[in-house]
Amino acid sequence: MGTAVNPDLLLNLRKFGVKDASICFNCGNCTAVCSLSSEDTPFPRKVIRYLQIGAKDKILRSPEPWLCYYCGDCSETCPRQANPGEVMMGLRRYLTSLYDWTGISRLFYTSKVFEVFAILFVAALVGLGFYFYHGPMLTDRVALNVFAPNRVIEVLDLIMLGVLSFFLLSNAYRMFLAVMGDPAQYPPLSQSAKQQFQNRLIRGIPVPIYISEFKQFVLHFFTQKQFGACGTSEQRKQWLIHLLIMTGYTTVFLLVVVGIRWFQRDEIYPIWNPIRLLGYYSTFAILYGTTYAIIGRLKKSKTVYEHSHSSDWAFLILLWLTTFTGILIHFTRILGMPLATYYIYVIHLMIAVPMLVIEVPFAKWTHQLYRPLIQYLMRVRERALKAEY
């Protein structure tokens, strides 16, 4: 099968932060130095070559950009300063836009005007919603569940969860189709396998393989195990920062979207209450991780922080501000400051909701799903190619 060539691909990718791929002369040094590259998945060299020849279809089918965690070794040792680590980062943005059927990801990543407008627009909708529909503002005590009843917030949260899940999962399905490729590439089932699996096939692969390998998705989702395989102590520190942000974000997401009726209460839980402890963990994890990353990007202290796309800043700043305003709400409640609690709560949601609405299905948060999904699908594909039924 021939490969369609897009001569404007490199030019198009500049909008996603891929600026130096053309100067790479494919020496392979980046692949040799990478702790995560293997004989079966030799990156970054292979996909950079795809970029140079304009092989868009091959890039769309490539899992390699999602296997890279950008430790910086390849960029530090590149003899041409082609910055392969940053190329892989830009490719992840580009692939996210290709998976997204709405076109929002592309606009978010390629237009700073749209990026700012989208955040401000959603924030304004949240602010206007509270302005017209908030409950009574009691001043004799803090009554957050009178001002913003958690049952109402819970319904709105679940609606938002359903909408975001639809966009995120439908985009992930497009990724699945691209990465798994043509079902005809897999060895035909033997007669006994046909009788065993009958019509239980997805893209030519028996369903039991998907089920038995699902543990790979769970493992990589919660541990970011692939990043932990990077070699040096400094890289393992980057893995820890990444893991803190991811687990803190996931924890607080579940608390405020799924468990809001237990998390948003007018009574103050005892300090040993599990909900309060989970809140403290997520607060610490996010605040420490994002502060570390923000300072690193300001100082450009490491290779991975030398080049910051506007979407990187948007994610970090929104997440930091969401956490900081959450801390303020906690203290104003403890100190018994009703009006301050209500106003900061509105500001908190005007920051948190745009972050969720935009980041979860269309931007940086998608990495949290796509990375472990790729690890899982690669294992399924490997077994299917070897006919390990």
C-alpha positions in Angstrom: 0.0 0.0 0.0 1.4 3.4 -1.0 1.8 6.2 1.5 0.2 9.6 0.8 2.7 12.4 1.1 1.8 15.9 2.4 4.5 18.3 1.4 3.2 21.0 3.7 3.2 18.8 6.9 6.3 20.4 8.4 5.0 23.8 7.8 1.6 22.9 9.3 3.3 21.4 12.4 5.1 24.7 13.2 1.7 25.9 14.5 1.8 23.0 17.1 5.3 23.9 18.3 7.4 21.6 16.0 10.0 24.0 14.7 13.3 22.2 14.3 12.5 18.8 12.7 13.7 19.8 9.3 17.4 20.1 10.4 17.5 16.5 11.8 19.8 14.4 9.5 18.6 11.1 11.0 21.8 10.1 12.7 19.8 8.0 15.2 21.6 9.4 18.3 18.2 10.3 19.9 17.0 6.7 19.5 20.2 5.3 20.9 20.2 7.4 24.0 16.5 7.0 24.8 15.8 4.7 27.8 12.3 3.9 26.5 13.1 3.3 22.8 13.2 -0.3 21.7 13.8 -2.3 18.6 10.1 -2.6 18.0 9.4 1.1 18.7 12.5 3.1 17.7 11.7 6.7 18.5 12.1 9.7 18.1 14.1 9.0 14.9 11.4 7.1 13.0 8.5 9.6 13.4 10.8 12.5 12.7 11.6 10.9 9.4 7.9 10.5 8.7 7.6 14.3 9.4 10.4 15.1 6.9 8.8 13.1 4.1 5.3 14.3 4.9 3.9 10.9 5.7 0.9 12.1 7.6 -0.9 8.7 7.5 2.0 7.0 9.1 2.2 9.6 11.9 -1.5 9.1 12.6 -0.9 5.4 13.0 2.3 5.8 15.1 2.1 5.1 18.9 5.6 6.3 19.4 4.8 10.0 20.3 2.7 8.7 23.3 5.5 6.5 24.5 7.8 9.5 25.0 7.6 11.3 28.4 10.1 14.0 27.3 12.9 13.3 29.8 15.2 15.5 27.7 18.1 13.1 27.0 17.5 13.1 23.2 17.4 16.9 23.0 20.5 17.3 25.2 22.6 15.0 23.0 21.3 15.9 19.6 24.3 17.1 17.5 22.1 19.3 15.3 20.0 20.9 18.1 16.9 19.6 16.4 15.3 19.2 19.8 13.6 15.8 19.2 12.0 15.8 22.6 10.1 19.0 21.8 9.2 17.6 18.4 7.6 14.6 20.1 5.7 17.0 22.4 4.5 19.0 19.4 3.5 15.7 17.7 1.3 14.8 20.6 -0.5 18.1 20.2 -0.9 17.5 16.5 -2.2 13.9 17.0 -4.7 15.2 19.7 -6.1 17.5 17.0 -6.3 14.7 14.5 -8.2 12.4 16.9 -10.6 15.3 17.8 -13.5 15.3 15.3 -14.8 18.7 16.6 -11.8 20.7 15.5 -11.6 22.4 18.9 -8.3 20.9 19.8 -6.7 22.3 16.7 -8.1 25.7 17.4 -6.9 25.6 21.0 -3.4 24.5 20.1 -2.9 26.8 17.1 -4.7 30.0 18.0 -3.8 31.9 21.2 -6.8 34.2 20.6 -9.2 31.2 20.6 -7.4 29.7 23.6 -7.9 32.8 25.7 -11.4 33.4 24.3 -12.6 29.9 25.1 -11.4 30.1 28.7 -12.9 33.5 29.3 -16.2 32.5 27.5 -16.8 29.4 29.7 -15.7 31.4 32.8 -18.2 34.1 31.9 -21.0 31.6 31.5 -20.3 30.2 35.0 -20.2 33.7 36.5 -23.5 34.7 34.8 -25.1 31.5 35.9 -24.3 32.2 39.6 -25.3 35.9 39.2 -28.8 35.0 38.1 -29.4 31.6 39.8 -27.5 31.5 43.1 -29.3 30.7 46.4 -29.7 33.0 49.4 -26.4 34.4 50.8 -26.8 33.8 54.5 -24.4 36.0 56.5 -25.0 34.7 60.0 -23.0 31.6 59.2 -21.3 29.9 56.2 -24.0 28.1 54.3 -22.4 27.1 51.0 -25.1 24.5 50.3 -27.8 27.1 50.6 -25.9 29.5 48.3 -25.0 26.6 45.9 -26.9 23.4 46.8 -24.7 20.4 46.3 -27.5 18.4 44.8 -27.9 21.0 42.1 -24.1 21.2 41.6 -24.1 17.3 41.5 -26.7 17.2 38.7 -24.7 19.9 36.7 -21.5 18.0 37.4 -22.9 14.7 36.1 -24.3 16.4 33.0 -20.8 17.9 32.4 -19.2 14.5 33.1 -21.4 12.9 30.5 -20.7 15.5 27.8 -17.0 15.5 28.5 -16.8 11.7 28.5 -18.7 11.6 25.2 -16.1 13.9 23.5 -13.1 12.3 25.2 -14.1 8.7 24.5 -15.2 9.4 21.0 -11.8 11.0 20.3 -10.1 8.0 22.0 -12.1 5.7 19.7 -10.6 7.5 16.7 -7.2 7.0 18.2 -8.0 3.3 18.6 -9.0 3.0 15.0 -5.8 4.7 13.8 -3.3 2.8 16.0 -4.8 -0.6 15.5 -4.9 -0.2 11.8 -6.4 -2.5 9.1 -7.8 -5.7 10.6 -6.4 -7.5 7.5 -2.8 -7.0 8.9 -3.4 -9.6 11.6 -2.9 -13.3 11.0 -6.2 -15.1 10.1 -7.8 -17.1 12.9 -7.2 -20.8 12.8 -10.3 -23.1 12.5 -10.3 -23.8 16.2 -10.0 -20.1 17.0 -12.9 -19.3 14.7 -15.0 -21.8 16.6 -13.9 -20.5 20.0 -14.3 -16.8 19.3 -17.0 -16.9 16.6 -18.2 -13.3 16.1 -16.4 -11.9 19.3 -13.9 -9.8 17.3 -13.0 -6.2 17.4 -10.9 -5.0 14.5 -10.1 -8.6 13.7 -8.8 -9.3 17.3 -10.7 -11.6 19.7 -12.4 -9.8 22.5 -10.8 -12.0 25.3 -7.4 -10.5 24.4 -8.7 -7.0 25.0 -10.2 -8.1 28.3 -7.1 -10.0 29.5 -4.7 -7.1 28.7 -6.9 -4.4 30.2 -4.8 -4.6 33.4 -2.0 -2.9 31.3 -4.3 0.2 30.9 -5.0 0.3 34.7 -1.4 -0.2 35.6 -0.1 2.5 33.3 -2.9 4.9 34.2 -2.3 4.9 37.9 1.5 4.5 38.0 2.8 6.2 34.8 5.1 3.2 34.9 6.7 4.0 31.5 8.0 7.3 32.8 9.4 5.6 35.8 11.6 3.5 33.5 13.7 6.6 32.5 17.2 6.1 33.9 18.6 8.9 36.0 17.5 10.2 39.5 16.6 13.6 38.0 14.3 11.9 35.5 12.7 9.8 38.2 12.1 13.1 40.0 10.3 14.4 36.9 8.3 11.2 37.0 7.3 11.8 40.6 6.2 15.4 39.7 4.2 14.1 36.8 2.6 11.4 39.0 1.8 13.9 41.8 0.0 16.2 39.3 -1.8 13.3 37.7 -3.0 11.6 40.9 -3.9 14.8 42.5 -5.9 16.0 39.5 -7.7 12.6 39.2 -8.5 12.6 43.0 -9.9 16.1 43.1 -11.8 15.4 39.8 -13.5 12.4 41.4 -14.2 14.3 44.6 -15.8 17.4 42.9 -17.5 15.7 40.0 -18.6 12.3 41.3 -18.5 12.8 45.1 -19.6 16.4 45.4 -22.4 15.5 47.9 -19.8 14.2 50.4 -17.0 16.7 49.5 -19.1 20.0 49.6 -20.6 20.0 53.0 -21.4 22.8 55.3 -20.2 21.0 58.4 -16.4 20.7 58.7 -15.2 17.1 58.7 -12.8 15.9 61.4 -9.3 16.1 60.2 -9.0 12.3 60.0 -12.1 11.9 57.8 -11.1 10.1 54.5 -12.8 12.8 52.3 -10.8 15.5 54.0 -7.6 13.5 53.8 -8.1 12.9 50.1 -8.7 16.6 49.7 -5.5 17.5 51.5 -3.5 15.0 49.4 -4.8 16.3 46.1 -4.2 19.9 47.2 -0.6 19.1 48.2 0.1 17.0 45.1 -1.3 19.6 42.6 0.1 22.6 44.3 3.6 21.2 44.7 3.7 19.6 41.2 2.4 22.7 39.4 4.5 25.1 41.4 7.6 23.1 40.6 6.8 23.0 36.9 5.9 26.7 36.7 9.2 27.7 38.4 11.1 25.4 36.1 9.5 26.9 33.0 10.1 30.4 34.3 13.8 29.7 35.0 14.1 27.3 32.0 16.2 25.2 34.4 15.9 22.0 32.4 15.8 21.0 28.8 12.2 19.9 29.2 11.3 23.4 30.5 13.2 25.5 27.8 10.3 25.6 25.3 6.8 26.2 26.7 3.7 26.2 24.5 0.9 28.5 25.5 -1.3 25.4 26.2 1.3 24.2 28.7 1.0 27.5 30.6 -2.8 27.5 30.4 -3.0 24.0 31.9 -0.5 24.7 34.8 -2.0 28.2 35.6 -5.6 27.1 35.6 -4.8 24.0 37.7 -2.7 26.1 40.2 -5.4 28.7 40.5 -8.1 26.1 41.0 -6.2 24.6 43.8 -5.2 27.9 45.4 -8.8 29.2 45.4 -9.9 25.8 46.8 -7.5 26.4 49.7 -9.0 29.9 50.3 -12.5 28.5 50.4 -11.4 25.9 53.0 -9.9 28.6 55.2 -12.8 31.1 54.9 -15.2 28.3 55.9 -13.1 27.4 58.9 -12.8 31.1 59.9 -16.6 31.6 59.5 -16.5 34.2 56.7 -19.7 33.7 54.7 -19.5 36.4 52.0 -15.8 35.7 51.3 -16.6 32.0 51.0 -19.4 32.6 48.5 -17.5 35.0 46.3 -14.3 32.9 46.3 -16.4 29.8 45.5 -17.8 31.5 42.3 -14.3 32.6 41.3 -13.1 29.0 42.0 -15.7 27.6 39.6 -15.0 30.2 37.0 -11.5 28.8 36.9 -12.2 25.1 37.4 -15.0 24.7 34.9 -13.1 26.1 31.9 -10.1 23.9 32.9 -12.4 20.8 32.9 -14.4 21.7 29.8 -11.4 22.5 27.6 -8.5 20.5 29.1 -10.3 17.1 29.6 -11.5 16.3 26.1 -9.5 18.6 23.9 -6.1 19.6 25.4 -3.4 18.6 27.9 -5.6 16.3 30.1 -6.1 14.0 27.1 -2.5 12.7 27.7 -3.8 11.1 30.9 -6.0 8.8 28.8 -4.1 8.5 25.6 -0.7 7.4 27.1 -2.0 4.3 29.1 -4.4 3.6 26.2 -1.5 3.3 23.8 0.4 1.0 26.1 -2.7 -1.2 26.4 -3.4 -1.3 22.7 0.2 -2.0 21.8 0.1 -5.1 24.0 -3.1 -6.2 22.4 -1.7 -5.6 18.9 1.5 -7.5 19.8 -0.4 -10.5 20.9 -2.7 -10.4 17.8 0.3 -10.2 15.4 1.8 -13.2 17.0 -1.6 -15.0 17.0 -1.3 -15.5 20.8 -4.9 -16.6 21.3 
